[in-house]
Amino acid sequence: MFRSIGYNLKHLLDFKGRDGRTVFWFYFLFVVLLNVIILIATVAPAFLSIIGEIAATGAQTGNSAALEAAALEKMIGIGLPTTLVKTSLAIAAMNIILLSASFVRRAHDSGLPGMLLVIPLGLQLVWMYFSYSQLGGLDKTMRAAIEAREANLETGVQVGMIAQDLLGWLAVLIVIVIGILKTQQGSNQYGEAAQQL
């Protein structure tokens, strides 16, 4: 596993050649774990603060609507929604840098052109654009969604957010599909068979 990680980090900007499935998957796992660690380190203190607020409100009222309102106000008050979006954007940019060359080499190993990278990259960039463009009104949008839910009204906000998030997950799905494709045996137009590390 560590050889795969070291190899990919050394070849971060090398879009030529081929990478086998094992090399790709160990590196992909490393990137996913890095994502999780960054996200937890960023939001854990905020979540602990929110849990404290919920516990205090719950002890006073016992009302679930009051708990939800207190949690929302605490999240907005400490800037958690904005922090989550900014962290997600930073992680997405990091993933583009860390995975692009590895994705291309993995596609080459399956006999596919590296230009396939344009598809998940484009989807990820569109997701990043929409996420960034919503930063200014995020608190207002969250409050409107909660108020609509409390009034038993349908809200188009949630549908739009779900569609936006699906773009990001579609990019991940494409990377996974390329990652599981079989290796072309022997040499192909992209080079010799991938070496096993």
Secondary structure, 3 states (H helix, E strand, C coil): CHHHHHHHHHCCCCCCCCCCHHHHHHHHHHHHHHHHHHHHHHHHHHHHHHHHHHHHHHHHCCCHHHHHHHHHHHHHHCCHHHHHHHHHHHHHHHHHHHHHHHHHHHHHHCCCCHHHHHHHHHHHHHHHHHHHHCCCCHHHHHHHHHHHHHCCCCCHHHHHHHHHHHHHHHHHHHHHHHHHCCCCCCCECCECCCCCC
